Structures are given as C-alpha cells and as structure tokens.
Amino acid sequence: MIILKWIPLLAILPLPWILRAILPRASSHDSALLRVPFFNSVNEMANRRDRNRSGSSRSFRLLLILIWVLLVVSAAGPQYIGEPVSITSKARDLMLAVDVSESMRATDLQLKGERVDRLTVVKSVLDEFIEKRTQDRMGLILFGSNAYLQTPLTFDRKTLKKLLNESAIGIAGQSTAIGDAIGLALKRLQDRPTDSKVLILLTDGQNRAGEIEPLQAAELAAQKGLKIYTVGVGAEFVMTPGLLGTGIGARRLNPSADLDEKTLTEIANITGGKYFRAKSTESLRHIYDMLDELEPVDADPETFRPIKALFHYPLGLALLLSVAIALYTVIRNYSIHWQLTRQSRQENGVEQP
C-alpha cells in the first residue's frame, strides 16, 4: 500500500495558478524596437513558427504542470507500507562465540561428501541457525589467543552471516582464550534489559591463553544471568592411510585429544546451560536444532509494517523531464538562430538558396 506522509502539502498544488491570477502580467510597452535589414523575412518566419507552435506550447505547459505535480508529490513523502511482520515484544539477546584458533584448520569433518576444515563446517551450520533466529538480536565474537567482537547485537542477520563467513582461521591468534570470550560476551550482554541472555560458545580445544580463567568467567556470567551453552567440535577419530593404500601401518588417531570437555561441561552447568559434543557435521547441525528448542522465540508477538520511502521516484522523474525541456529549448533556439543567419546570408547574396 502506498500512502503520503504529509498529505496537507498537496494544498500547494494550485499555487502557480493563484500567483498567475494575482500578480500583474509583464508589460511589453518598454520592449526595445530592433531594426534589421531582413525584418520582413524574420517577421514572416516568426509568424509561421507561431502557427506551428500552438500545439507544442500546449504540450510544453502540460509538461511544466506535470513537473510541478511530481515535485509536490515528492515533498509530500510517498511511502510504501509492506505486509505486517511479527516480532516479539521482548527479543532475546543471543551471542555466538566461535573459536578461530589454528586448531580449527583440522580437516576431520565432512561437508557434502568432502573433507573440509572445522571452521568451514561451523560456518555452514551456523548460517542455517542464524537464518532461523528471526526474532532475536544476535552478535558474534571470534576468539583465538584473544577475543574480538566481530558483530554487536543486531537484528541484521544478513550482515551477521556475511561477517561470519568472512572470518578466517588464525585471525585472532593461534591459541584458545575461552575465558576471555566469555568475559567479552558478558561485558556486551550484562546491561541488556532483556530477561533472556544466552551465549553459545563453540571450540575444539582447551583454554591456553587469555587473562580470565574459564570457570571464573562462568561464575561471573551466572551472577549476571547469562546462560552459556558450550559446544565441543571435532571428530572422535580419523584413520591414517596405510602403506601404499594397503592398510598396512594404518593408525587410528584422535584429532580431538586437546578438547577440554570437563571444563566446557562445568561452564555450562554453572550458568544453567548445557554441553554438547559435535563429532560430525550432522551432529553439529542436530545440536543447533536442539538449541532452537531449548531457546525458543518468545510468544505473543507484536506486528509492524515495514516502510520504504518512495520520494526519489517522482523527484527523479521531475528532474529528467526538466533536463529534457532544457535540452529541447537549447536545440530549438539554436535551430532558429541558424535559420535566421542563413536567411540573412541569402538576402545579402553571401549564400545561394
């Protein structure tokens, strides 16, 4: 639905006609009398042009009227009111903390049948999770040796997903600072007015860096009402290829040996959250489906209609018509000048007709 924001402005539409009726017409008595040797030819050409311009003058006036109407409509603020969109009256604040340390480079998980690094799998799964959280404010923390706020709390899921997908392994350092990631999330969430504040922390290692111990940070989070769900990611085992593909000498390795499940479990228990173990892409996707159930969106939604300003459309059309009229006037005057000059040359014998 299209509406005008300032309808009273339409009252100025008849202003040009009112001014024309009130103001006196310009006097032509004081116009200069020009004497030229080819006056008769000029007069004959002018009369012929006036007869031909009767129709074009009417079109010219109609164009000017249209330009004026477009300008007034643009000033009245046309807007497009979209279909109703539901939002919760009390949106949930949900922060994502993603480990981008060097260990996330391990290629022990599969995505679409191909082995890829852990961060690529996390991006793919989180992309789907973010898309579902239509009613929540979400933020993103990337942590390695240090923790950085990549995206503050926002409803802009498109930007959040873009910045997540642009993150790179090692961008925050090679080690893992779980405590600092929790501390940064707490700092960004503690003063929020919402009743539900949640941190989902994903890592594949153990705390080896940072200023704050993870359990100490968890105690502070519990005091401020921040619930933490922890996710440990990494395959349970991988098989190294044997000699020349025969299986001789093949070994079973645990790529998640550094994962500190005990600490991650304690962090979740202290804050009232839960610890999840993601050993594959499917299990990680299932975990985030479960998180959707554990942290559902609030009921009793409010509705609003998205508004899009449309003033630039009539304003742009008015500008294009103005430019077209100006070009037409310049070309017409140049043509008249050229005809008069040519007529003068012919009468003076300078140019043959």
C-alpha positions as a printed Julia matrix, in Angstrom:
353×3 Matrix{Float64}:
  0.0     0.0     0.0
  1.3     3.45   -0.96
  0.49    6.46    1.23
  1.6    10.1     1.55
  3.26   11.03    4.83
  2.43   14.74    4.64
 -0.9    14.94    2.79
 -1.54   18.64    3.73
  1.34   19.61    1.42
 -0.91   18.79   -1.53
 -2.73   22.06   -0.73
  0.04   23.97   -2.53
 -0.75   22.29   -5.87
 -2.84   25.25   -7.17
 -0.2    27.8    -6.05
  1.14   28.58   -9.6
 -2.37   29.34  -10.9
 -3.12   31.52   -7.84
  0.07   33.52   -8.36
 -0.71   33.89  -12.06
 -4.14   35.3   -11.22
 -2.85   37.68   -8.52
  0.39   39.01   -9.97
  0.24   41.55  -12.83
  1.3    40.46  -16.27
  4.65   41.62  -17.61
  4.37   44.78  -19.75
  5.69   44.78  -23.29
  5.47   48.55  -23.92
  9.06   49.15  -22.97
 10.5    46.44  -25.21
 13.24   47.63  -27.47
 12.5    48.16  -31.14
 15.0    46.24  -33.25
 15.71   47.38  -36.79
 17.3    44.81  -39.02
 17.66   44.84  -42.81
 15.92   41.47  -43.16
 12.98   42.37  -40.86
 10.32   41.18  -43.3
 11.88   37.72  -43.55
 12.25   37.45  -39.8
  8.64   38.54  -39.29
  7.37   36.03  -41.84
  9.4    33.22  -40.2
  8.16   34.19  -36.74
  4.52   34.14  -37.87
  4.98   30.74  -39.46
  6.66   29.44  -36.29
  3.9    30.8   -34.06
  1.31   28.9   -36.09
  3.28   25.67  -35.74
  3.94   26.19  -32.03
  0.31   26.42  -30.92
  0.18   22.64  -30.36
  3.71   22.36  -28.93
  3.09   25.21  -26.47
  0.14   23.33  -25.06
  2.32   20.22  -24.62
  5.04   22.36  -23.05
  2.61   23.74  -20.47
  1.34   20.25  -19.7
  4.91   19.1   -19.08
  5.53   22.01  -16.71
  2.32   21.17  -14.85
  3.39   17.52  -14.6
  6.81   18.55  -13.22
  5.16   20.74  -10.58
  2.79   17.94   -9.55
  5.7    15.47   -9.29
  7.68   17.88   -7.08
  4.73   18.42   -4.76
  4.03   14.68   -4.53
  7.72   14.04   -3.76
  7.64   16.67   -1.0
  4.52   15.01    0.45
  6.64   11.94    1.27
  5.19    8.95   -0.59
  5.84    5.68    1.25
  5.24    2.02    0.59
  3.75    0.2     3.58
  4.57   -3.52    3.42
  2.74   -6.53    4.74
  2.59   -6.95    8.56
  5.69   -8.57   10.11
  5.59  -10.18   13.55
  8.27   -9.59   16.16
  8.44  -10.49   19.81
  7.79   -7.77   22.32
 10.89   -8.83   24.27
 13.54  -10.04   21.87
 16.15  -12.45   23.13
 19.85  -11.46   23.19
 21.95  -14.29   21.82
 25.73  -14.07   21.39
 27.75  -16.54   19.32
 31.4   -17.13   20.27
 33.34  -19.07   17.62
 36.84  -20.47   18.01
 39.05  -19.43   15.07
 42.35  -20.66   16.53
 44.85  -22.64   14.47
 43.4   -25.98   15.6
 40.2   -25.23   13.64
 42.24  -25.93   10.5
 41.96  -29.7    11.11
 40.12  -31.48    8.26
 38.43  -34.23   10.24
 34.83  -33.32    9.3
 32.95  -33.72    6.04
 30.66  -31.31    4.22
 28.73  -32.53    1.17
 30.94  -35.59    0.96
 34.26  -33.73    1.07
 36.7   -33.29    3.92
 36.96  -29.67    4.95
 38.35  -27.78    7.92
 36.29  -27.43   11.07
 35.6   -23.72   10.65
 34.04  -24.28    7.21
 31.61  -26.79    8.74
 30.81  -24.41   11.6
 30.08  -21.59    9.16
 27.73  -23.79    7.15
 25.76  -24.94   10.19
 25.66  -21.53   11.87
 24.43  -19.96    8.64
 21.27  -22.08    8.88
 20.93  -21.44   12.61
 21.19  -17.65   12.21
 18.6   -17.68    9.44
 16.05  -19.29   11.76
 16.5   -16.78   14.62
 14.28  -14.14   13.06
 13.11  -12.66   16.36
 16.41  -12.41   18.25
 19.18   -9.88   18.49
 22.37  -11.75   17.71
 26.05  -10.89   17.98
 29.32  -12.6    17.02
 32.59  -13.0    18.93
 35.66  -14.53   17.32
 38.35  -15.8    19.65
 41.77  -17.38   19.46
 44.63  -16.08   21.61
 42.38  -13.02   22.08
 38.66  -12.41   21.84
 37.2    -9.82   19.49
 33.68   -8.54   18.99
 33.03   -9.07   15.29
 29.36   -8.04   15.29
 27.48   -6.25   18.1
 23.93   -7.33   18.93
 21.75   -6.72   15.9
 18.63   -7.87   14.06
 20.59   -7.66   10.8
 21.09  -11.37   10.14
 22.44  -10.72    6.63
 25.38   -8.7     7.93
 25.98  -11.17   10.76
 26.22  -14.1     8.34
 28.45  -12.12    5.99
 30.95  -11.27    8.73
 30.91  -14.85    9.98
 31.64  -16.2     6.51
 34.47  -13.68    6.07
 36.22  -14.85    9.25
 39.48  -16.76    8.8
 41.43  -19.27   10.85
 44.17  -17.61   12.88
 42.68  -14.12   12.61
 42.53  -13.87   16.43
 45.73  -15.79   17.15
 46.76  -19.43   17.27
 45.85  -20.35   20.87
 42.45  -20.54   22.58
 41.18  -17.99   25.14
 37.83  -19.4    26.26
 37.71  -17.3    29.44
 38.26  -14.06   27.53
 35.5   -14.96   25.07
 33.05  -15.47   27.96
 34.23  -12.23   29.6
 33.7   -10.24   26.4
 30.23  -11.72   25.9
 29.33  -10.87   29.49
 30.53   -7.31   29.01
 28.32   -6.88   25.95
 25.27   -8.55   27.5
 25.25   -7.67   31.19
 23.49   -4.31   30.81
 20.92   -5.52   28.3
 17.32   -5.15   29.56
 16.09   -8.47   28.2
 15.18  -11.32   30.54
 16.95  -13.96   28.47
 20.65  -13.56   27.66
 22.39  -16.51   26.02
 25.92  -17.3    24.89
 26.63  -20.22   22.56
 30.37  -20.94   22.74
 31.95  -23.29   20.2
 35.52  -24.52   20.48
 37.69  -27.51   19.59
 40.4   -27.1    22.24
 41.17  -26.04   25.76
 41.96  -22.71   27.38
 45.64  -21.93   26.79
 45.62  -18.12   26.63
 43.8   -15.04   27.9
 43.53  -13.08   31.11
 40.48  -14.78   32.65
 40.09  -18.41   33.68
 37.05  -20.03   32.04
 35.43  -21.18   35.3
 35.95  -17.79   36.9
 34.3   -16.15   33.88
 31.45  -18.68   34.14
 30.84  -17.75   37.8
 30.58  -14.07   36.85
 28.24  -14.95   33.99
 25.98  -16.91   36.33
 25.77  -13.93   38.68
 24.66  -11.68   35.79
 22.08  -14.13   34.5
 23.99  -15.15   31.36
 23.26  -18.71   30.32
 26.07  -20.46   28.4
 25.7   -23.4    26.05
 29.06  -24.91   25.12
 29.79  -26.97   22.02
 32.88  -29.09   21.57
 33.6   -29.76   17.9
 35.9   -32.32   16.31
 35.81  -35.92   15.08
 36.28  -38.72   17.6
 38.84  -40.48   15.44
 40.44  -40.49   11.98
 42.35  -43.26   10.25
 45.71  -42.51    8.69
 46.24  -44.23    5.32
 48.36  -47.35    5.31
 51.39  -48.16    3.19
 50.55  -47.65   -0.49
 46.84  -47.82    0.33
 47.04  -51.43    1.55
 46.01  -50.66    5.11
 49.33  -51.92    6.42
 50.57  -49.46    9.02
 47.27  -47.56    9.23
 46.69  -45.86   12.56
 43.66  -44.65   14.45
 44.16  -41.1    15.73
 42.06  -38.87   17.96
 42.05  -35.36   16.44
 40.09  -34.04   19.43
 42.62  -35.03   22.08
 43.03  -31.39   23.15
 39.3   -30.8    23.64
 38.68  -29.97   27.32
 35.19  -31.46   27.71
 35.35  -31.32   31.51
 35.78  -27.54   31.59
 33.14  -26.97   28.9
 30.69  -29.12   30.86
 31.36  -27.21   34.09
 30.91  -23.86   32.34
 27.5   -24.96   31.08
 26.43  -26.39   34.46
 27.48  -23.28   36.39
 25.42  -20.98   34.17
 22.39  -23.25   33.72
 23.23  -24.18   30.16
 24.23  -27.46   28.59
 27.3   -29.0    26.96
 27.06  -30.63   23.53
 29.59  -32.79   21.69
 29.71  -32.42   17.9
 31.66  -35.29   16.36
 30.39  -34.75   12.81
 28.64  -32.19   10.62
 25.31  -33.95   11.15
 25.67  -33.99   14.93
 26.63  -30.3    14.93
 23.56  -29.47   12.87
 21.43  -31.53   15.25
 22.88  -29.64   18.21
 21.81  -26.31   16.79
 18.36  -27.74   16.08
 18.19  -28.7    19.76
 19.3   -25.2    20.75
 16.37  -23.84   18.78
 14.11  -25.93   21.0
 15.94  -25.05   24.22
 15.91  -21.34   23.47
 12.65  -20.82   21.56
 11.49  -17.41   20.46
  9.09  -15.59   22.77
  5.32  -15.87   22.35
  2.78  -13.06   21.97
  4.48  -11.31   19.07
  3.87   -7.71   18.09
  3.4    -6.72   14.47
  4.75   -3.85   12.45
  4.67   -2.85    8.8
  7.98   -2.19    7.04
  8.12    1.26    5.44
 10.05    2.17    2.28
 10.4     5.79    1.16
  9.41    6.43   -2.48
 10.0    10.2    -2.77
 13.02    9.72   -5.03
 10.88    8.25   -7.84
  8.69   11.34   -8.56
 11.66   13.61   -7.81
 13.87   11.75  -10.29
 11.14   11.83  -12.98
 10.69   15.56  -12.47
 14.44   16.06  -12.87
 14.52   14.02  -16.09
 11.6    15.98  -17.56
 13.29   19.27  -16.61
 16.51   18.21  -18.33
 14.55   17.14  -21.43
 12.77   20.51  -21.61
 16.06   22.37  -21.19
 17.71   20.37  -23.98
 14.7    20.87  -26.25
 14.78   24.64  -25.64
 18.51   24.88  -26.38
 18.18   22.85  -29.58
 15.13   24.84  -30.74
 16.82   28.22  -30.12
 19.94   27.06  -31.93
 17.79   25.96  -34.89
 16.02   29.34  -35.02
 19.31   31.19  -34.85
 20.75   29.05  -37.63
 17.69   29.66  -39.87
 17.83   33.42  -39.29
 21.52   33.54  -40.05
 21.07   31.51  -43.22
 18.17   33.75  -44.32
 20.29   36.85  -43.76
 23.16   35.42  -45.8
 20.81   34.57  -48.68
 19.3    38.06  -48.79
 22.74   39.66  -48.75
 23.93   37.38  -51.53
 26.53   35.71  -49.34
 24.96   32.21  -49.68
 22.94   30.77  -52.55
 19.49   29.48  -51.61
